Amino acid sequence: MTDESVNVEAAEEEFSAAAPPDVAATGAGETSFADAEAPPASELGFGQPEVDALTAERDKYLGLAQRAQADFDNYRKRMARENAAAADRGVAKLAKELLPALDHLELALKAAEGHEDVVKGFAMVAGEIQAALARVGIQAFSPKGEVFDPNEHEAMAQAPIEGVESGTVGEVYQSGYRINGAVLRPARVVVAA
């Protein structure tokens, strides 16, 4: 044997000793880091102070990552709330532009009494607008008979009304509107004295 062939055989033995386990022999097809035991830090050349420093640094970065994740989750939730509020503001702005037209339709309905075809046409248009508003969360309310609430009602006048208790809404001039529970426009009312 030559020196060269001896070197090749020695290299092959080193390679086979350092090679990963035979996948077919284990049957699993994978090796797991959890299955392998880490050598003690002292064998790697680390003393206890170095290990403690590395552990503290790891804990610091883990804490930073957890806080960053929590901040991102809070940001995502806040953005969802702000987007929903912005959509509501957009719908409310459009509705405020449409409400005077709806009020005029209601007045036209009252004025056209006796002309059934005209009343029917106005009623259909008013119904379509109210249905469209309801689909986006806007609902009319008429507080006749309710206790006056300055947060939801706008008092146009105060007058004695027979059979109605003082401080109660006796007549409604204009319906009020709510968007998702919040007052979009207060109802204009006459309050019993």
Secondary structure, 3 states (H helix, E strand, C coil): CCHHHHHHHHHHHHHHHHCCCCHHHHCCCCCCCCCCCCCCCCCCCCCHHHHHHHHHHHHHHHHHHHHHHHHHHHHHHHHHHHHHHHHHHHHHHHHHHHHHHHHHHHHHHHHCCCCHHHHHHHHHHHHHHHHHHHHCCEEEECCCCCECCCCCEEEEEEECCCCCCCCEEEEEEECEEEECCEEEECEEEEEEC
